[in-house]
Amino acid sequence: MKLVVTDLAADRGSGPIFEAVAFALADGEGLLVTGPNGAGKSTLVRAIAGLLRPSAGTAVLEETDDWPDVPSASHYLGPINAMKPALSVFENLSFWQDFCGRPALDVDEALDRIGLEHTRDLPFSYLSTGQRRRVSIAKLLISHRPIWLLDEPTSGLDAASELHFAELVREHMEAGGIAIAATHLPIRVDGMKRLEFGGTVSA
C-alpha cells in the first residue's frame, strides 16, 4: 500500500495556510511534519484524515484493495483525547473498539502495553493529564488501521512515555504501517522522513 499526497493546499479564507505539499509513503515508512506554530502542521494532518476539505490537491491510496480511501484506513490522534469523562477507561476503549471495528489487541492487552492496566475500572476523569494521553494512545492499538495520523501525539507525556510512544510507532512501521506525525517534539524513530513547512521532504 502507498499513501500519495499530491499538490495539497489549504486555505483559511484570508489566504493560503500551505500550498503544493506533495509526498508518498509506502508500507513501513513514516513522516515527521515540523515547523513553527501556525505553519499548518495540524491542518495538513486533518486534511489527510478527511476532517477538513483541502482547497486543492489530493491524498489517495494506491496499491491496495483493502481500504476504499485514506480516512477509512487511518487512525487520527488529535490534541483532544475523545473520551467520555464519566465512563471508565475500559468502557471508553471498548466503545472505540466497537465503533472502529477490525479488532487488534483487546482492551486489557492495550492497557498493559501502555502500562496503565491498573486504571482499567477508573473513570477517565480521575486520570492525570499524561495518563489520559496514554489511554488515547491505546486507542491506536485496539483496532487495526494501517495509517496513523498523529497531531502533537506526545503532548502531556513525560520523557519515559515519549520514548515508549516512539517504540509503538516503530513497531507499527516495522509491521508495515505508515505514520505521519505533526509535532514540536522529536519522535525518536530512525528512518522517518521529514517535512519542514517552508522546506521540502527529506530522508
C-alpha positions in Angstrom: 0.0 0.0 0.0 1.1 3.5 -0.7 -0.2 6.9 0.5 0.3 9.5 -2.1 -0.3 13.2 -1.4 -0.2 15.5 -4.5 -0.2 19.3 -4.6 -2.3 19.5 -1.4 -3.3 23.0 -0.3 -5.4 24.5 2.5 -6.9 28.0 2.8 -8.2 29.7 5.9 -10.4 32.2 3.9 -8.0 35.1 4.2 -5.2 33.3 2.4 -3.4 30.0 2.0 -2.2 28.1 5.0 0.0 25.9 2.8 0.3 25.0 -0.8 1.7 22.3 -3.1 2.5 19.8 -0.4 3.5 16.5 -2.1 5.0 13.3 -0.8 4.5 9.5 -1.0 4.8 6.9 1.8 4.9 3.2 1.3 4.4 0.4 3.8 6.8 0.8 6.7 7.5 4.4 6.2 6.9 7.5 8.3 6.9 11.3 8.1 7.6 13.9 10.7 6.0 17.3 10.0 7.7 20.1 11.8 7.6 23.9 11.7 6.5 26.9 13.8 3.1 27.5 15.3 0.6 28.5 12.7 2.5 27.0 9.8 -0.2 24.5 9.1 1.1 21.2 10.5 -2.1 20.2 12.2 -4.2 21.4 9.2 -2.2 19.1 7.0 -2.8 16.1 9.1 -6.5 16.9 9.4 -6.8 17.4 5.6 -5.1 14.0 5.0 -7.5 12.4 7.6 -10.5 13.8 5.7 -11.5 16.1 8.6 -11.4 19.2 6.5 -11.6 19.8 2.8 -8.4 20.9 1.1 -8.5 23.8 -1.3 -6.5 21.9 -3.8 -4.8 18.6 -4.3 -5.4 15.0 -3.2 -4.5 12.4 -0.7 -5.1 8.9 -2.1 -4.2 5.2 -1.5 -2.5 3.2 -4.2 -1.7 -0.5 -4.5 -4.4 -1.7 -2.1 -7.9 -3.2 -2.4 -8.4 -3.5 1.4 -9.4 0.2 2.1 -11.5 2.4 -0.1 -9.9 5.7 0.9 -7.4 7.3 3.3 -9.9 8.1 6.1 -11.1 4.6 6.3 -7.5 3.3 6.5 -6.4 5.8 9.2 -6.4 6.3 12.9 -6.4 10.0 13.8 -4.9 11.0 17.2 -5.5 14.7 17.7 -5.0 17.1 20.7 -8.4 16.2 22.2 -8.5 12.8 23.8 -12.0 12.0 22.6 -13.0 10.1 25.8 -16.1 10.4 28.0 -15.0 11.6 31.4 -17.7 9.7 33.4 -17.0 6.4 31.7 -14.3 4.1 32.9 -11.1 3.6 30.9 -12.3 0.1 29.9 -15.7 1.4 28.8 -14.2 4.2 26.7 -11.7 1.9 24.9 -14.4 -0.8 24.4 -16.7 1.8 22.8 -13.9 2.9 20.4 -13.0 -0.7 19.5 -16.7 -1.5 18.7 -17.0 1.8 16.8 -13.9 1.4 14.7 -14.1 -2.4 14.1 -11.3 -4.6 12.9 -10.1 -5.5 16.5 -6.4 -5.8 17.1 -5.3 -6.0 20.7 -8.1 -6.5 23.3 -8.5 -3.6 25.7 -6.7 -5.2 28.6 -3.7 -6.1 26.4 -3.6 -2.5 25.1 -3.7 -1.1 28.7 -0.8 -3.4 29.6 1.2 -2.2 26.6 0.9 1.4 27.8 1.4 0.5 31.5 -2.0 1.5 32.7 -3.7 -1.8 33.4 -4.3 -0.6 37.0 -6.6 2.3 35.7 -8.9 -0.2 33.9 -12.0 0.5 36.0 -11.3 4.1 37.0 -13.4 6.9 35.5 -11.4 8.6 32.7 -11.8 11.9 34.6 -9.8 10.5 37.5 -6.6 10.2 35.4 -3.7 12.7 35.2 -3.0 14.6 32.0 -0.3 12.2 31.0 -2.4 9.1 31.8 -5.3 10.5 29.7 -3.0 10.9 26.8 -1.6 7.4 27.2 -5.2 6.0 27.2 -5.8 7.8 24.0 -2.7 6.3 22.5 -4.1 2.9 23.5 -6.9 3.6 21.0 -4.4 3.1 18.2 -3.7 -0.4 19.4 -7.2 -1.9 19.8 -8.4 -1.6 16.2 -6.3 -2.2 13.1 -5.6 0.7 10.8 -2.5 0.8 8.6 -2.1 4.6 8.7 -1.5 6.5 11.9 -2.2 10.3 11.6 -0.8 11.9 14.7 -1.2 15.6 15.7 1.1 16.5 18.6 0.8 13.0 19.9 3.3 13.3 22.8 1.7 16.4 24.3 1.4 15.9 28.0 3.7 13.0 28.2 6.8 12.7 30.3 10.2 11.7 28.9 9.7 7.9 29.6 6.3 7.9 28.0 7.6 9.8 24.9 10.2 7.0 24.5 7.5 4.3 24.9 5.3 6.0 22.3 8.3 6.1 19.9 8.6 2.4 20.4 4.9 1.9 19.5 5.3 3.9 16.3 8.5 2.0 15.4 6.6 -1.3 15.9 3.7 -0.1 13.8 6.1 0.8 10.9 8.1 -2.4 11.3 4.8 -4.3 10.9 4.2 -2.5 7.6 2.2 0.5 8.8 2.5 4.1 7.8 2.8 7.0 10.3 2.6 10.8 9.9 3.3 12.9 13.0 2.9 16.7 13.2 5.0 17.6 16.3 7.1 20.2 18.0 8.9 17.5 20.0 11.1 14.9 18.2 9.8 11.3 18.0 12.9 9.1 18.2 12.2 6.7 15.3 15.0 6.1 13.0 14.4 6.4 9.3 11.3 8.7 9.3 11.3 11.3 6.6 10.9 14.9 7.5 8.7 17.7 6.1 9.5 21.1 7.4 7.0 23.7 6.5 8.8 26.2 4.4 11.1 23.4 3.3 11.0 20.1 1.5 10.6 16.4 2.2 13.9 14.8 3.1 15.1 11.4 4.3 
